[in-house]
């Protein structure tokens, strides 16, 4: 068994990894679902983020999201057990989806050695955790060293954003009624962040322009501990790219990208969401 074949990497579709990266690095992605009325779509398989946002805008009802069935993980782990020595699975926050729990349960049913990690976040930081793990594997680190390093990352992962839709965050159970009412009444822009796996209110901002200033300020305070970061967005690619370029000029030593929120988180945060995400070194 070669070093490459020693570890299978498992994650879910909210990680927003590129097809090329997935194909080249023994990565297996279990998709979550988006349900518009009677129609169900597998994220990243039947519907892309680019297709999703126009559909969301045109839909009269808010779509629902659902985690993969435990059977999908059981099938995957049975297959991987025949090809790999072990697997490392990193999933979106267990406080927001049951995907992590299904993955844990399936691995014990199949009796395959899988270390399942709750990223306590999603989107870009989740994908970055997988990338960092793959880098360590290529550098020749042992399975145990890789797992123990990856287990330190959830506490260092950050995602701050101004949601495009407070209503959607609330309907999806991600924000309290009081927070939404306050925000809507005063036409405030809210900045939310991930804290211990949950989405919590971080700050209330008066204007659109101030949102950018505040997010950049938060980033600046953390910037000495960052080597990679991304401007995450809900289908506002041009604005995200403007932010990326500005940040890249300010911080030439940090590598910046833009990441579109995949359909599942996009359902809860809405079109027009923008924010910054990174993992502290």
C-alpha positions in Angstrom: 0.0 0.0 0.0 1.5 3.3 -1.0 1.6 6.4 1.2 -1.0 7.9 -1.1 -3.3 5.0 -0.6 -2.9 5.0 3.2 -5.5 7.8 3.8 -8.8 8.5 2.3 -10.1 12.0 2.9 -13.9 12.5 3.4 -15.8 15.7 3.7 -19.2 17.2 2.7 -20.2 19.5 -0.1 -20.2 22.6 2.0 -16.4 22.5 1.9 -16.4 24.1 -1.6 -13.3 22.3 -2.8 -12.4 22.4 -6.5 -13.1 19.3 -8.7 -9.4 19.2 -9.6 -8.3 19.1 -6.0 -10.8 16.5 -5.1 -9.8 14.3 -8.0 -6.0 14.5 -7.4 -6.0 13.9 -3.6 -8.1 10.9 -2.7 -11.0 13.1 -1.5 -14.6 11.8 -1.2 -17.3 14.3 -0.9 -20.7 13.4 0.5 -23.3 15.9 -0.8 -26.0 17.6 1.3 -29.4 18.3 -0.3 -31.4 21.4 -1.2 -35.2 21.0 -1.4 -37.3 23.5 -3.4 -40.9 22.3 -2.8 -41.1 18.9 -4.4 -37.7 19.0 -6.1 -34.6 17.8 -4.4 -31.0 18.6 -5.6 -27.7 17.3 -4.4 -25.4 20.2 -3.7 -22.5 20.3 -6.1 -23.9 17.3 -8.1 -27.3 18.4 -9.4 -27.0 22.1 -8.6 -24.0 24.5 -8.6 -23.8 27.7 -6.5 -24.1 29.6 -9.8 -27.4 27.9 -10.6 -28.7 28.1 -7.1 -28.8 31.8 -6.4 -31.0 32.8 -9.3 -33.3 29.9 -8.4 -33.3 31.1 -4.8 -34.2 34.7 -5.9 -37.0 33.4 -8.1 -38.5 31.0 -5.5 -41.5 32.0 -3.5 -40.7 29.6 -0.8 -37.5 29.3 1.1 -35.8 26.0 0.2 -35.0 23.5 2.9 -31.7 21.7 3.4 -31.1 18.2 4.5 -28.0 16.2 5.6 -26.9 13.0 3.8 -28.6 9.8 4.9 -26.4 7.6 7.2 -26.7 4.9 4.5 -24.6 7.0 2.1 -21.7 7.1 4.7 -22.1 3.3 5.3 -21.8 2.6 1.6 -18.8 5.0 1.2 -16.9 3.6 4.3 -17.5 0.0 3.1 -15.9 0.9 -0.2 -13.0 2.8 1.4 -12.3 0.0 3.8 -11.3 -2.2 0.9 -8.9 0.4 -0.6 -7.4 2.4 2.2 -5.8 1.8 5.6 -7.8 4.6 7.3 -9.8 7.7 6.6 -10.0 11.2 8.0 -13.4 12.9 7.7 -13.9 16.6 8.4 -17.4 17.9 8.3 -19.4 21.1 8.7 -20.3 22.2 12.2 -22.3 19.6 14.1 -24.3 22.4 15.7 -25.8 23.2 12.3 -26.1 19.9 10.6 -26.2 16.2 11.6 -23.7 15.2 8.9 -20.9 14.8 11.4 -23.0 12.5 13.7 -24.0 10.4 10.7 -20.4 10.0 9.6 -19.3 8.9 13.2 -22.2 6.4 13.4 -21.5 4.9 10.0 -17.8 4.5 10.6 -18.4 2.4 13.7 -21.1 0.3 11.9 -18.6 -0.6 9.2 -15.7 -1.0 11.7 -13.4 1.0 9.6 -10.8 3.3 11.2 -12.1 6.8 10.5 -11.1 9.8 12.6 -14.1 12.1 12.2 -13.5 15.8 13.0 -16.2 18.4 13.7 -14.8 21.5 12.0 -17.2 23.7 14.0 -17.5 25.8 10.9 -18.1 25.3 7.1 -17.3 26.7 3.7 -13.7 27.9 3.1 -12.2 27.1 6.5 -13.6 23.5 6.3 -12.0 23.1 2.8 -8.7 24.6 4.1 -8.6 22.0 6.9 -8.7 19.3 4.3 -6.0 21.1 2.3 -3.7 21.4 5.3 -4.1 17.7 6.1 -3.3 16.7 2.5 -0.1 18.9 2.7 1.0 17.2 5.9 0.4 13.8 4.3 2.5 14.8 1.3 5.2 16.0 3.7 5.4 12.5 5.1 3.8 13.0 8.4 2.3 10.0 10.1 -1.5 9.4 10.3 -1.4 10.1 14.0 0.5 13.4 13.6 -1.9 14.6 10.9 -5.0 13.8 13.0 -3.7 15.4 16.1 -2.8 18.6 14.1 -6.2 18.7 12.4 -7.9 18.4 15.8 -6.4 21.8 16.8 -7.8 23.7 13.8 -11.5 24.1 14.7 -10.6 26.4 17.6 -8.5 28.5 15.2 -11.0 28.8 12.4 -12.8 32.1 11.8 -15.7 33.2 9.6 -17.2 36.7 10.0 -20.0 37.8 7.6 -22.8 40.2 7.0 -25.7 38.0 5.9 -27.7 39.1 2.9 -30.9 38.0 4.5 -31.6 38.1 8.3 -35.0 36.5 7.6 -33.5 33.4 6.1 -31.0 33.0 8.9 -33.9 33.3 11.3 -36.2 30.9 9.5 -33.3 28.4 9.3 -33.1 28.6 13.1 -29.7 30.3 12.9 -30.6 33.6 14.6 -33.0 34.5 17.4 -36.3 36.4 16.7 -35.1 39.3 18.8 -31.9 39.7 16.8 -33.9 39.7 13.6 -36.5 42.2 14.8 -33.9 44.6 16.1 -31.9 44.3 12.9 -34.9 44.8 10.6 -36.5 47.7 12.6 -33.5 49.9 12.6 -32.4 48.7 9.1 -29.1 47.6 10.7 -26.6 45.4 9.0 -25.6 42.6 11.3 -22.2 41.0 11.4 -22.3 37.4 12.6 -19.5 34.9 13.4 -19.0 31.3 14.2 -18.5 30.6 17.9 -18.1 27.0 19.1 -19.9 25.8 16.0 -22.9 28.2 16.2 -23.7 31.4 14.3 -23.8 34.2 16.8 -24.4 38.0 16.5 -21.1 39.8 16.7 -21.8 43.4 15.9 -24.6 45.8 14.6 -23.6 48.2 11.9 -25.4 51.3 10.5 -24.4 51.3 6.9 -23.1 49.1 4.1 -19.8 51.1 3.9 -19.3 50.6 7.6 -19.7 46.8 7.2 -16.6 46.6 5.1 -14.7 48.9 7.4 -15.6 46.7 10.4 -14.8 43.4 8.7 -11.4 44.8 7.5 -10.7 46.0 11.0 -11.5 42.5 12.5 -9.2 41.0 9.9 -6.4 43.5 10.5 -6.4 42.6 14.2 -5.8 38.9 13.4 -3.6 39.4 10.3 -0.3 38.6 11.9 -1.4 35.0 12.5 -2.8 34.4 9.0 -1.2 33.0 5.8 -4.3 32.2 3.8 -7.8 33.8 3.8 -10.8 34.1 1.6 -13.6 36.6 0.9 -16.7 34.5 1.1 -19.9 35.7 -0.6 -23.4 34.9 -1.6 -23.3 35.4 -5.4 -21.7 38.9 -5.3 -18.5 37.8 -7.1 -17.5 41.2 -8.4 -17.7 42.8 -5.0 -15.8 39.9 -3.5 -13.1 40.2 -6.1 -12.7 44.0 -5.4 -12.3 43.2 -1.7 -9.8 40.4 -2.5 -7.6 42.8 -4.6 -7.7 45.5 -1.9 -6.8 43.0 0.8 -4.0 41.5 -1.3 -2.4 44.9 -1.8 -2.6 45.6 2.0 -1.3 42.2 3.0 1.2 41.0 0.3 2.3 38.1 2.5 -1.2 36.6 2.8 -2.7 34.5 0.0 -6.3 35.6 -0.7 -9.0 33.9 -2.7 -12.7 34.4 -3.1 -15.2 31.6 -2.2 -18.9 31.5 -3.2 -21.1 30.1 -0.4 -22.4 26.7 -1.6 -26.2 26.3 -1.8 -26.7 24.8 1.7 -25.2 27.7 3.7 -26.4 30.1 1.0 -30.0 29.0 1.8 -29.5 30.3 5.3 -27.5 33.4 4.7 -29.1 34.6 1.5 -28.0 36.4 -1.7 -25.6 39.3 -1.1 -23.9 37.8 1.9 -20.2 38.9 2.2 -17.5 38.1 4.7 -14.0 37.0 5.5 -12.7 33.6 6.6 -9.4 32.2 7.7 -7.6 29.8 10.1 -5.1 31.3 12.5 -1.6 29.9 12.1 
